[in-house]
Amino acid sequence: MPIIGNLDVVLAKRKMSLTRLSEKVGITMSNLSILKKGKAKAIRFSTLDLLCKALNCQPGDILAFENPLDSEGS
């Protein structure tokens, strides 16, 4: 999948635990863990909004696009 989640990186930079983020945004630990591990198939804009507010970041800090064509050398 070309969309990569960087929640773990943002959390590390902010020195924030997943538990603390869960408390701040009101999202369960299991759902945040799915996002952190890159196993999520979708994310709501409202969830992204909560995460960005809690982490003081931009959506592009949490999500990145990895173009599969770039790795083919074309």
CYANA upper distance limits for C-alpha pairs under 8 A (distance plus 0.5 A):
  2 PRO  CA     65 PHE  CA      6.05
  2 PRO  CA     66 GLU  CA      5.18
  2 PRO  CA     67 ASN  CA      6.38
  2 PRO  CA     68 PRO  CA      7.08
  3 ILE  CA     63 LEU  CA      7.21
  3 ILE  CA     64 ALA  CA      6.16
  3 ILE  CA     65 PHE  CA      5.11
  3 ILE  CA     66 GLU  CA      6.55
  4 ILE  CA     38 GLY  CA      7.29
  4 ILE  CA     63 LEU  CA      6.21
  4 ILE  CA     64 ALA  CA      5.58
  4 ILE  CA     65 PHE  CA      6.59
  4 ILE  CA     66 GLU  CA      7.29
  5 GLY  CA     35 LEU  CA      7.41
  5 GLY  CA     36 LYS  CA      7.39
  5 GLY  CA     37 LYS  CA      8.25
  5 GLY  CA     38 GLY  CA      5.85
  5 GLY  CA     62 ILE  CA      6.30
  5 GLY  CA     63 LEU  CA      5.26
  5 GLY  CA     64 ALA  CA      6.97
  6 ASN  CA     10 VAL  CA      6.89
  6 ASN  CA     36 LYS  CA      7.60
  6 ASN  CA     38 GLY  CA      8.40
  6 ASN  CA     61 ASP  CA      7.35
  6 ASN  CA     62 ILE  CA      5.23
  6 ASN  CA     63 LEU  CA      6.34
  6 ASN  CA     64 ALA  CA      7.87
  7 LEU  CA     11 LEU  CA      6.56
  7 LEU  CA     35 LEU  CA      7.46
  7 LEU  CA     36 LYS  CA      5.65
  7 LEU  CA     61 ASP  CA      8.44
  7 LEU  CA     62 ILE  CA      5.66
  7 LEU  CA     63 LEU  CA      8.23
  8 ASP  CA     12 ALA  CA      6.66
  8 ASP  CA     36 LYS  CA      5.86
  8 ASP  CA     37 LYS  CA      8.16
  9 VAL  CA     13 LYS  CA      6.73
 10 VAL  CA     14 ARG  CA      6.68
 10 VAL  CA     55 LEU  CA      8.07
 10 VAL  CA     61 ASP  CA      7.47
 10 VAL  CA     62 ILE  CA      7.27
 11 LEU  CA     15 LYS  CA      6.39
 11 LEU  CA     16 MET  CA      5.67
 11 LEU  CA     17 SER  CA      7.16
 11 LEU  CA     18 LEU  CA      8.04
 11 LEU  CA     55 LEU  CA      8.13
 12 ALA  CA     16 MET  CA      6.89
 12 ALA  CA     17 SER  CA      8.44
 14 ARG  CA     55 LEU  CA      7.69
 16 MET  CA     20 ARG  CA      6.94
 16 MET  CA     21 LEU  CA      7.39
 17 SER  CA     21 LEU  CA      6.83
 18 LEU  CA     22 SER  CA      6.54
 18 LEU  CA     29 MET  CA      7.42
 18 LEU  CA     32 LEU  CA      7.69
 18 LEU  CA     33 SER  CA      8.09
 19 THR  CA     23 GLU  CA      6.85
 19 THR  CA     29 MET  CA      7.12
 20 ARG  CA     24 LYS  CA      6.74
 21 LEU  CA     25 VAL  CA      6.65
 21 LEU  CA     54 ALA  CA      7.68
 22 SER  CA     26 GLY  CA      5.98
 22 SER  CA     27 ILE  CA      5.69
 22 SER  CA     28 THR  CA      6.44
 22 SER  CA     29 MET  CA      6.39
 22 SER  CA     32 LEU  CA      7.68
 23 GLU  CA     27 ILE  CA      7.90
 24 LYS  CA     54 ALA  CA      7.05
 25 VAL  CA     50 LEU  CA      6.44
 25 VAL  CA     51 LEU  CA      7.31
 25 VAL  CA     54 ALA  CA      7.25
 27 ILE  CA     31 ASN  CA      7.23
 27 ILE  CA     32 LEU  CA      7.25
 28 THR  CA     32 LEU  CA      6.83
 29 MET  CA     33 SER  CA      6.41
 30 SER  CA     34 ILE  CA      6.83
 31 ASN  CA     35 LEU  CA      7.02
 32 LEU  CA     36 LYS  CA      6.53
 33 SER  CA     37 LYS  CA      6.53
 34 ILE  CA     38 GLY  CA      6.75
 34 ILE  CA     39 LYS  CA      5.67
 34 ILE  CA     40 ALA  CA      6.08
 35 LEU  CA     39 LYS  CA      6.60
 35 LEU  CA     40 ALA  CA      5.81
 43 ILE  CA     47 THR  CA      7.13
 43 ILE  CA     48 LEU  CA      7.39
 44 ARG  CA     48 LEU  CA      6.81
 45 PHE  CA     49 ASP  CA      6.46
 46 SER  CA     50 LEU  CA      6.81
 47 THR  CA     51 LEU  CA      6.73
 48 LEU  CA     52 CYS  CA      6.58
 48 LEU  CA     59 PRO  CA      7.30
 49 ASP  CA     53 LYS  CA      6.70
 49 ASP  CA     59 PRO  CA      8.45
 50 LEU  CA     54 ALA  CA      6.62
 51 LEU  CA     55 LEU  CA      6.44
 52 CYS  CA     56 ASN  CA      5.92
 52 CYS  CA     57 CYS  CA      5.42
 52 CYS  CA     58 GLN  CA      6.32
 52 CYS  CA     59 PRO  CA      6.95
 53 LYS  CA     57 CYS  CA      7.39
 57 CYS  CA     61 ASP  CA      6.79
 57 CYS  CA     62 ILE  CA      8.40
 58 GLN  CA     62 ILE  CA      7.64
 59 PRO  CA     63 LEU  CA      6.56
 60 GLY  CA     64 ALA  CA      6.42
 67 ASN  CA     71 SER  CA      7.91
 68 PRO  CA     72 GLU  CA      7.45
 69 LEU  CA     73 GLY  CA      7.63
 69 LEU  CA     74 SER  CA      7.19
 70 ASP  CA     74 SER  CA      7.16
